[in-house]
Amino acid sequence: MALFEIQNFSFAYPKTQEPALKEISFSLEEGELFLLSGASGSGKTTLLHQLKPAIAPYGKRQGAVLYEGRPVEELEKRRAALEIGFVFQSPDAQIVTDRVSSELAFGLENAGVPPEEIRRRVAEMAGFFGIEGWYHKAIEALSGGQRQMLNLASVMVMNPRVLILDEPTSQLDPVSAGNFIGMLEKLNRELGQTILLTEHRQEELFPLADRIGMMELGRLKQALPPKEMAAALLKEQAPLSKALPTPAKIAWALGRRADLPLTMKEGRGFLAALPPSRHKLEKANPPEPGEKILEAKNLFFRYDKDAPDVLRDFSLTLEKGRCLAVLGGNGAGKTTALQVLAGILPPYRGRVKRKTDKIAYLSQNPGFVFLTEALREDFTLACRSEERWRGELERSPFFQKLTPLLERNPLDLSGGELQKAALFKVILTEPDVILLDEPTKGLDPFAKEELGAAFQEWTAQGKCLVLVTHDIEFSARYAHRCAFLFDGGIVSQEAPDLFFTTNQFYTTAACKMSRGILDGAVTGEEVIRCASGADR
């Protein structure tokens, strides 16, 4: 039975000529795990918000969104709150209390559930999600992964019929993201939970879905089972084929056309069955060290004099014309380190030597940089010359896609669009050092390639880039060096090839797939070259 049925639905935001959603029709069946995929700005978030009346955006609607045969906007507020659960992209976006125990009970208390029933449900949910160990903790003591797991548990304690999630792992490290996705699989497979979600990180989610819906320019183009969708996208050479699991892309490039591998286990089996290759990859020599532009030595930082150190004997050197990716688990101190390097937070011990004061910092909440109700006005404020920013916009393939959005309110943009707009505003200040916190968050694979090309252009101009990120694949392709932050300090820093081949968990999908079969490959392209002998 269909829980949701969307019938020829279109939606347009105020003051826009082009609809964000166009004639969408599909159904969400009970017990189904439906993954909604598409480029940044294709309408995924807008569509998800239409299914939850409390957060549905204002605008012009045509068509119908039905929940169990009834228009969703006509549902009683209590029923909609209980039966339609929603988890947002940011772990902090929906937390409303200061303690884990209070957060788990909050929704039930507001729904008027009796206290004894609340205690029973909370106890069961804490046990199911493995929260007992931090049940009495303050929210501020939790990592990003724990906060997002708490959000999921706080929604599930309401016993929703439908669970909707908007890029729930975009701000989680690879290990936390894997745990979160594993919990979604458990909810769907063991409890029959109906799940609809959108996620750019599809390596692990894609094979778990019953159907994949592909959105393009506000339209739902098709909805197919995973292996059929993978084959269709690769056959069409569609841009979104870049988002497919690495095993499928590698197998297709090496001639496989049917029953494409989707999981890491299937991918390793496919590679192992190929004729043995004695080919060794030719690796380019790492670049020579550049001129130092910022040097941090033996830094210590804590947020309160009685609190533990977040940074402990932290040292890092930044160079002109280089891109450094800093990786590590949620709560490791990566954002804190970036803010100390930027001069936003002062260390209580150690020293930061800066050879320039033209340092730009972009937080992982890009909406904070906007001051007006239209992008155009914000860009003019940033450089005081509309002519200059329009020239910069037209010159960059990555930023050109902001042109149709110039009159839009930043609050109405998708996560990927907002990220791109915030980065453009930062670049307009002409910094020498650019410090970026999760810059690929919300970007589809095609936009990431464009951003990577922009990074290469900026470093060629002598700019220094530092990105704190969970995006392993992006770091492997575009960083000159990768560093791992743990226990308050940098514990390793290497060129990407050495960094990822020596890591077991914090490494690329291609490296996991080929390890022990085609050693030394870090990207999918390298696996393909090595397996086919294309470098010989």
C-alpha positions as CSV (number, residue, x, y, z in Angstrom):
1,M,0.0,0.0,0.0
2,A,1.2,3.5,-0.9
3,L,1.7,5.7,2.2
4,F,2.5,8.8,0.1
5,E,1.3,9.4,-3.4
6,I,2.4,12.5,-5.3
7,Q,0.2,13.3,-8.3
8,N,1.4,15.7,-11.0
9,F,2.8,18.0,-8.4
10,S,4.5,21.3,-9.2
11,F,5.8,24.0,-6.8
12,A,7.3,27.5,-7.3
13,Y,8.9,29.7,-4.7
14,P,7.7,33.3,-4.4
15,K,9.3,35.8,-6.8
16,T,10.6,33.1,-9.1
17,Q,9.6,32.3,-12.7
18,E,11.0,28.8,-12.9
19,P,9.2,26.2,-10.8
20,A,11.4,24.3,-8.3
21,L,9.3,21.1,-8.9
22,K,7.7,20.2,-12.1
23,E,4.9,17.7,-12.6
24,I,6.2,15.1,-10.2
25,S,4.4,11.8,-9.8
26,F,5.4,8.8,-7.8
27,S,4.4,6.7,-4.8
28,L,6.2,5.6,-1.6
29,E,5.2,2.1,-0.7
30,E,4.9,0.9,2.9
31,G,8.2,-0.8,4.0
32,E,10.2,0.7,1.1
33,L,13.6,2.3,1.3
34,F,13.5,4.9,-1.5
35,L,16.7,6.9,-2.2
36,L,16.1,10.2,-4.0
37,S,19.2,11.2,-6.1
38,G,20.0,14.2,-8.2
39,A,22.3,17.2,-8.7
40,S,22.5,20.0,-6.2
41,G,19.5,22.3,-6.8
42,S,17.5,19.6,-8.6
43,G,14.6,20.0,-6.1
44,K,15.3,17.1,-3.7
45,T,15.1,19.0,-0.5
46,T,12.1,21.1,-1.7
47,L,10.2,17.8,-2.5
48,L,11.0,16.3,0.9
49,H,9.8,19.4,2.7
50,Q,6.4,19.2,0.9
51,L,5.8,15.9,2.6
52,K,6.0,17.4,6.2
53,P,3.3,20.1,6.6
54,A,5.1,21.8,9.5
55,I,8.2,22.7,7.3
56,A,6.6,22.9,3.9
57,P,7.8,26.2,2.2
58,Y,5.5,28.9,1.1
59,G,4.8,29.2,-2.6
60,K,2.6,28.3,-5.5
61,R,1.4,24.6,-5.6
62,Q,-0.3,22.6,-8.3
63,G,-1.2,18.9,-8.1
64,A,-1.6,16.8,-5.0
65,V,0.5,15.3,-2.2
66,L,-1.5,12.5,-0.6
67,Y,-0.8,10.7,2.7
68,E,-2.9,7.5,2.9
69,G,-5.2,9.0,0.2
70,R,-5.7,12.3,2.0
71,P,-4.1,15.7,1.1
72,V,-1.1,16.0,3.5
73,E,-1.9,19.6,4.3
74,E,-5.2,18.5,5.7
75,L,-3.7,16.1,8.3
76,E,-4.3,17.0,12.0
77,K,-1.1,18.5,13.4
78,R,-0.7,15.8,16.0
79,R,-1.0,13.0,13.5
80,A,1.4,14.6,11.1
81,A,3.9,15.1,14.0
82,L,3.7,11.5,15.1
83,E,3.5,9.7,11.8
84,I,5.8,11.7,9.5
85,G,9.3,11.8,11.0
86,F,12.0,14.1,9.5
87,V,15.8,14.2,10.1
88,F,17.6,17.3,8.8
89,Q,21.1,17.6,7.3
90,S,22.7,19.4,10.2
91,P,23.0,17.4,13.5
92,D,22.3,20.6,15.4
93,A,19.3,21.7,13.3
94,Q,16.5,20.0,15.4
95,I,18.0,19.5,18.9
96,V,16.0,21.6,21.3
97,T,17.2,20.5,24.8
98,D,20.5,20.4,26.6
99,R,20.6,16.7,27.6
100,V,20.3,13.4,25.8
101,S,17.6,12.1,28.2
102,S,15.5,15.2,27.7
103,E,15.8,15.2,24.0
104,L,14.6,11.6,23.7
105,A,11.5,12.5,25.7
106,F,10.8,15.9,24.3
107,G,8.6,14.9,21.3
108,L,6.5,12.5,23.4
109,E,6.0,15.0,26.1
110,N,4.7,17.6,23.6
111,A,2.4,15.0,22.1
112,G,0.8,14.4,25.5
113,V,1.9,10.8,25.9
114,P,1.5,9.6,29.5
115,P,4.8,9.6,31.6
116,E,4.9,5.8,32.1
117,E,4.6,5.3,28.4
118,I,7.3,7.9,27.7
119,R,9.7,6.1,30.0
120,R,9.0,2.7,28.4
121,R,9.5,4.0,24.9
122,V,12.6,6.0,25.8
123,A,14.2,3.0,27.5
124,E,13.5,0.8,24.5
125,M,14.8,3.3,22.0
126,A,18.0,4.0,24.0
127,G,18.7,0.3,24.1
128,F,18.0,-0.2,20.4
129,F,20.3,2.7,19.4
130,G,23.0,1.9,21.9
131,I,22.5,5.2,23.7
132,E,22.6,3.9,27.3
133,G,26.3,4.8,27.7
134,W,25.7,8.5,27.0
135,Y,22.0,8.8,28.1
136,H,22.8,11.2,30.9
137,K,25.3,13.3,29.0
138,A,24.9,16.9,28.0
139,I,24.3,17.5,24.3
140,E,27.4,19.7,24.0
141,A,29.5,16.7,25.0
142,L,28.4,14.6,22.1
143,S,30.2,14.3,18.8
144,G,28.5,15.1,15.5
145,G,27.9,11.4,14.8
146,Q,26.3,10.9,18.2
147,R,24.1,14.0,17.8
148,Q,22.8,12.8,14.5
149,M,22.1,9.3,15.9
150,L,20.3,11.1,18.8
151,N,18.2,13.0,16.2
152,L,17.2,9.7,14.5
153,A,16.4,8.0,17.9
154,S,14.3,11.1,18.9
155,V,12.3,10.8,15.7
156,M,11.9,7.0,15.9
157,V,10.7,7.1,19.5
158,M,7.5,8.8,18.1
159,N,6.8,5.5,16.1
160,P,6.5,7.3,12.8
161,R,4.9,5.5,9.8
162,V,7.4,7.3,7.4
163,L,10.9,8.4,8.1
164,I,12.2,11.2,5.9
165,L,15.9,12.2,5.9
166,D,17.6,15.1,4.1
167,E,21.3,14.3,3.6
168,P,21.7,13.0,7.1
169,T,25.4,11.9,6.8
170,S,26.7,15.0,5.0
171,Q,28.4,16.3,8.2
172,L,29.6,13.0,9.6
173,D,33.0,11.3,9.3
174,P,33.2,8.1,7.4
175,V,33.0,5.8,10.4
176,S,30.0,7.7,12.0
177,A,28.3,7.8,8.6
178,G,28.7,4.0,8.2
179,N,27.2,3.5,11.6
180,F,24.3,5.8,10.8
181,I,23.6,4.1,7.5
182,G,23.8,0.7,9.2
183,M,21.1,1.8,11.6
184,L,18.9,2.9,8.7
185,E,19.4,-0.6,7.2
186,K,18.5,-2.2,10.5
187,L,15.3,-0.1,10.8
188,N,14.2,-0.9,7.3
189,R,15.1,-4.6,7.2
190,E,14.3,-5.7,10.7
191,L,11.4,-3.4,11.5
192,G,9.9,-2.7,8.1
193,Q,10.3,1.1,8.5
194,T,9.4,3.1,5.5
195,I,12.3,5.4,4.6
196,L,12.6,8.2,2.0
197,L,15.9,10.0,1.9
198,T,18.2,12.1,-0.2
199,E,22.0,11.7,0.1
200,H,25.0,12.6,-2.1
201,R,27.1,10.1,-0.2
202,Q,25.7,7.0,-2.0
203,E,28.5,4.4,-1.9
204,E,26.9,2.5,1.0
205,L,23.3,3.6,0.6
206,F,22.8,2.8,-3.1
207,P,22.8,-1.0,-2.8
208,L,20.4,-0.9,0.2
209,A,17.6,0.9,-1.6
210,D,14.6,-0.8,-3.0
211,R,14.3,2.0,-5.6
212,I,16.4,5.0,-6.7
213,G,14.5,8.1,-7.9
214,M,16.5,10.4,-10.2
215,M,15.7,14.1,-10.1
216,E,16.8,16.5,-12.8
217,L,15.9,20.2,-13.0
218,G,12.9,19.8,-10.8
219,R,11.6,16.7,-12.5
220,L,11.6,13.1,-11.4
221,K,13.0,11.4,-14.5
222,Q,12.8,7.8,-13.4
223,A,12.6,5.4,-10.4
224,L,14.3,2.0,-10.7
225,P,15.9,-0.7,-8.6
226,P,19.6,-0.1,-7.9
227,K,21.2,-2.3,-10.5
228,E,18.9,-1.2,-13.2
229,M,19.5,2.5,-12.3
230,A,23.3,2.0,-12.3
231,A,23.2,0.4,-15.8
232,A,20.9,3.0,-17.2
233,L,23.0,5.9,-15.9
234,L,26.2,4.4,-17.2
235,K,24.8,3.5,-20.5
236,E,23.6,7.1,-21.0
237,Q,26.9,8.5,-19.6
238,A,24.7,10.7,-17.5
239,P,26.5,13.2,-15.2
240,L,25.0,11.6,-12.2
241,S,26.7,8.3,-13.0
242,K,29.6,9.9,-11.1
243,A,27.5,9.4,-7.9
244,L,27.3,5.6,-8.4
245,P,29.1,3.2,-6.2
246,T,32.8,2.8,-7.2
247,P,32.5,-1.0,-7.9
248,A,29.8,-0.4,-10.5
249,K,31.8,2.4,-12.3
250,I,34.9,0.3,-12.4
251,A,33.2,-2.8,-13.6
252,W,31.4,-0.9,-16.4
253,A,34.7,0.7,-17.5
254,L,36.3,-2.7,-17.7
255,G,33.5,-4.1,-19.9
256,R,30.9,-5.5,-17.5
257,R,27.4,-4.7,-18.8
258,A,25.1,-7.0,-16.7
259,D,24.7,-7.6,-13.0
260,L,27.0,-4.7,-12.0
261,P,28.6,-5.1,-8.6
262,L,27.4,-2.5,-6.1
263,T,28.9,-3.5,-2.8
264,M,32.5,-3.6,-1.8
265,K,32.3,-7.4,-1.4
266,E,30.9,-7.8,-5.0
267,G,33.5,-5.3,-6.3
268,R,36.4,-7.3,-4.8
269,G,35.0,-10.5,-6.2
270,F,34.8,-8.9,-9.7
271,L,38.4,-7.6,-9.5
272,A,39.7,-10.9,-8.1
273,A,38.2,-12.8,-11.1
274,L,40.0,-10.7,-13.7
275,P,43.2,-12.0,-15.3
276,P,46.2,-11.3,-13.0
277,S,47.8,-8.0,-13.7
278,R,51.5,-7.4,-13.0
279,H,51.2,-3.8,-14.0
280,K,52.5,-1.2,-11.5
281,L,51.0,2.3,-11.5
282,E,53.2,5.1,-12.6
283,K,52.8,7.8,-9.8
284,A,53.7,11.4,-10.3
285,N,56.3,12.8,-8.0
286,P,54.9,14.9,-5.2
287,P,55.3,18.7,-5.6
288,E,58.3,20.4,-4.0
289,P,57.5,22.3,-0.7
290,G,56.1,25.8,-1.3
291,E,56.8,29.1,0.4
292,K,55.6,29.2,4.0
293,I,52.6,31.5,4.5
294,L,51.4,30.4,7.9
295,E,53.0,28.4,10.7
296,A,51.4,27.1,13.8
297,K,53.7,25.8,16.5
298,N,52.9,23.8,19.7
299,L,49.3,25.2,20.0
300,F,47.1,24.5,23.0
301,F,43.5,25.5,23.2
302,R,40.5,24.9,25.4
303,Y,37.1,26.5,25.5
304,D,37.0,26.9,29.3
305,K,39.9,27.0,31.8
306,D,38.4,24.0,33.6
307,A,37.7,22.1,30.4
308,P,40.0,19.6,28.7
309,D,42.3,20.7,25.8
310,V,40.7,20.5,22.4
311,L,44.1,21.2,20.7
312,R,47.2,19.7,22.4
313,D,50.7,20.5,21.0
314,F,49.1,21.2,17.6
315,S,51.6,22.2,14.9
316,L,51.0,22.8,11.2
317,T,52.7,24.6,8.3
318,L,50.8,26.1,5.4
319,E,52.4,26.8,2.0
320,K,51.5,29.1,-0.9
321,G,50.1,27.3,-3.9
322,R,49.2,24.2,-1.9
323,C,45.9,22.5,-0.9
324,L,45.9,20.7,2.5
325,A,43.0,18.4,3.5
326,V,42.6,17.8,7.3
327,L,40.6,14.7,8.1
328,G,39.6,13.1,11.4
329,G,36.6,11.9,13.4
330,N,33.6,14.0,14.5
331,G,34.7,15.9,17.7
332,A,38.4,15.6,16.9
333,G,38.9,19.4,16.9
334,K,39.1,20.1,13.2
335,T,36.8,23.1,13.2
336,T,38.5,24.5,16.3
337,A,41.9,24.1,14.6
338,L,40.6,26.0,11.6
339,Q,39.3,28.9,13.7
340,V,42.6,29.1,15.6
341,L,44.5,29.3,12.4
342,A,42.1,32.0,11.2
343,G,42.6,34.1,14.3
344,I,39.0,33.7,15.5
345,L,40.0,31.7,18.6
346,P,43.2,32.5,20.6
347,P,45.4,29.6,21.8
348,Y,46.5,29.9,25.4
349,R,49.9,28.5,24.6
350,G,51.9,28.3,21.4
351,R,52.2,30.7,18.5
352,V,50.8,31.3,15.0
353,K,53.0,33.2,12.6
354,R,51.1,34.7,9.7
355,K,52.8,36.3,6.7
356,T,49.5,37.8,5.4
357,D,46.4,39.2,7.0
358,K,44.3,38.3,3.9
359,I,42.8,35.1,5.5
360,A,39.3,34.0,4.7
361,Y,37.3,31.5,6.8
362,L,34.1,29.8,5.8
363,S,32.3,27.8,8.4
364,Q,30.3,24.6,7.8
365,N,27.1,26.7,8.3
366,P,27.4,28.8,5.1
367,G,24.2,30.7,5.8
368,F,26.0,32.7,8.4
369,V,27.9,34.8,5.8
370,F,24.7,36.3,4.2
371,L,23.3,39.6,5.4
372,T,20.6,40.5,2.9
373,E,17.6,38.9,1.3
374,A,19.1,38.5,-2.2
375,L,22.4,37.0,-3.3
376,R,23.0,39.9,-5.7
377,E,23.0,42.4,-2.8
378,D,25.4,40.2,-0.7
379,F,27.9,39.8,-3.5
380,T,28.0,43.6,-4.1
381,L,28.6,44.1,-0.4
382,A,31.5,41.7,-0.5
383,C,33.5,43.5,-3.2
384,R,31.6,46.9,-3.6
385,S,31.6,46.4,-7.4
386,E,28.8,44.6,-9.2
387,E,30.8,44.7,-12.4
388,R,33.7,42.9,-10.8
389,W,31.6,40.1,-9.2
390,R,29.6,39.6,-12.4
391,G,32.8,39.2,-14.3
392,E,34.1,36.6,-11.8
393,L,30.8,34.8,-11.9
394,E,30.9,34.4,-15.7
395,R,34.5,33.4,-15.8
396,S,34.1,30.4,-13.4
397,P,32.3,27.2,-14.6
398,F,31.7,26.3,-10.9
399,F,30.1,29.7,-10.0
400,Q,28.2,30.3,-13.3
401,K,25.3,28.2,-12.0
402,L,24.6,30.9,-9.4
403,T,23.4,33.3,-12.2
404,P,19.7,32.2,-12.1
405,L,19.7,32.5,-8.3
406,L,20.8,36.1,-7.9
407,E,17.4,37.4,-6.8
408,R,16.8,34.4,-4.5
409,N,16.8,34.7,-0.7
410,P,19.8,32.7,0.6
411,L,17.4,30.9,3.0
412,D,15.5,29.5,0.0
413,L,18.5,27.8,-1.5
414,S,19.4,24.1,-1.4
415,G,22.3,23.0,0.7
416,G,24.6,22.8,-2.4
417,E,23.5,26.1,-3.8
418,L,24.1,27.8,-0.4
419,Q,27.5,26.3,-0.1
420,K,28.5,27.5,-3.6
421,A,27.1,31.0,-3.0
422,A,29.0,31.3,0.3
423,L,32.2,30.2,-1.2
424,F,31.8,32.7,-4.0
425,K,31.3,35.5,-1.5
426,V,34.5,34.4,0.3
427,I,36.5,34.4,-3.0
428,L,35.4,37.9,-3.8
429,T,37.4,39.2,-0.8
430,E,40.6,38.1,-2.7
431,P,42.2,36.2,0.2
432,D,45.7,34.7,0.2
433,V,44.8,31.9,2.6
434,I,41.3,30.2,2.3
435,L,40.2,28.1,5.3
436,L,37.1,26.0,4.5
437,D,35.1,23.8,6.8
438,E,33.3,21.0,4.9
439,P,33.3,22.9,1.5
440,T,31.9,19.9,-0.5
441,K,28.9,19.5,1.8
442,G,25.7,19.4,-0.2
443,L,27.5,19.3,-3.6
444,D,26.8,16.6,-6.2
445,P,29.7,14.8,-7.8
446,F,29.6,17.0,-10.9
447,A,29.8,20.2,-8.8
448,K,32.6,18.6,-6.8
449,E,34.6,18.2,-10.0
450,E,34.0,21.9,-10.9
451,L,35.1,22.9,-7.4
452,G,38.2,20.7,-7.7
453,A,39.1,22.5,-10.9
454,A,38.6,25.8,-9.1
455,F,40.9,24.7,-6.3
456,Q,43.5,23.8,-8.9
457,E,43.2,27.3,-10.5
458,W,43.4,29.0,-7.1
459,T,46.5,27.1,-6.0
460,A,48.1,27.8,-9.4
461,Q,47.6,31.5,-8.6
462,G,49.6,30.9,-5.3
463,K,46.6,30.8,-2.9
464,C,46.8,28.5,0.0
465,L,43.8,26.3,0.7
466,V,43.0,24.3,3.8
467,L,39.9,22.2,4.0
468,V,38.6,20.4,7.0
469,T,36.6,17.6,5.4
470,H,35.0,14.1,5.7
471,D,35.1,13.8,1.9
472,I,37.8,11.3,1.4
473,E,37.3,10.9,-2.4
474,F,37.6,14.7,-3.0
475,S,40.7,14.9,-0.8
476,A,42.4,12.0,-2.7
477,R,41.9,13.8,-6.0
478,Y,42.6,17.5,-5.2
479,A,44.7,17.9,-2.1
480,H,48.5,18.1,-2.3
481,R,48.8,16.7,1.2
482,C,46.4,15.1,3.7
483,A,46.7,15.3,7.5
484,F,44.9,13.3,10.2
485,L,43.9,15.1,13.4
486,F,43.5,13.0,16.5
487,D,43.7,13.7,20.3
488,G,44.3,17.4,19.7
489,G,47.2,17.1,17.3
490,I,48.3,16.1,13.8
491,V,49.3,12.5,13.9
492,S,50.1,12.0,10.2
493,Q,50.6,14.1,7.2
494,E,51.5,12.7,3.7
495,A,50.8,13.0,0.0
496,P,47.4,11.5,-0.8
497,D,48.8,8.3,-2.3
498,L,50.8,7.3,0.8
499,F,48.1,8.7,3.2
500,F,45.3,6.6,1.8
501,T,47.1,3.4,1.0
502,T,48.4,3.2,4.6
503,N,45.0,3.9,6.2
504,Q,42.5,1.0,6.7
505,F,39.2,2.8,7.3
506,Y,39.9,6.4,6.3
507,T,40.6,5.6,2.7
508,T,38.9,5.7,-0.6
509,A,36.4,3.1,-1.9
510,A,38.8,2.3,-4.8
511,C,41.6,1.5,-2.3
512,K,39.3,-0.7,-0.2
513,M,38.1,-2.5,-3.4
514,S,41.6,-3.1,-4.8
515,R,43.7,-3.7,-1.7
516,G,45.6,-7.0,-2.0
517,I,44.6,-7.3,-5.6
518,L,45.9,-4.2,-7.3
519,D,47.9,-2.5,-4.6
520,G,48.7,1.2,-4.9
521,A,45.5,2.4,-6.5
522,V,43.7,5.2,-4.7
523,T,41.1,6.4,-7.2
524,G,38.7,4.5,-9.5
525,E,40.6,5.8,-12.5
526,E,43.8,4.3,-11.1
527,V,42.1,0.9,-10.6
528,I,40.9,0.9,-14.2
529,R,44.3,1.9,-15.5
530,C,46.0,-0.8,-13.5
531,A,43.5,-3.5,-14.3
532,S,43.6,-2.8,-18.0
533,G,47.3,-2.0,-18.2
534,A,46.5,1.4,-19.8
535,D,49.7,2.9,-18.3
536,R,52.0,0.5,-20.1
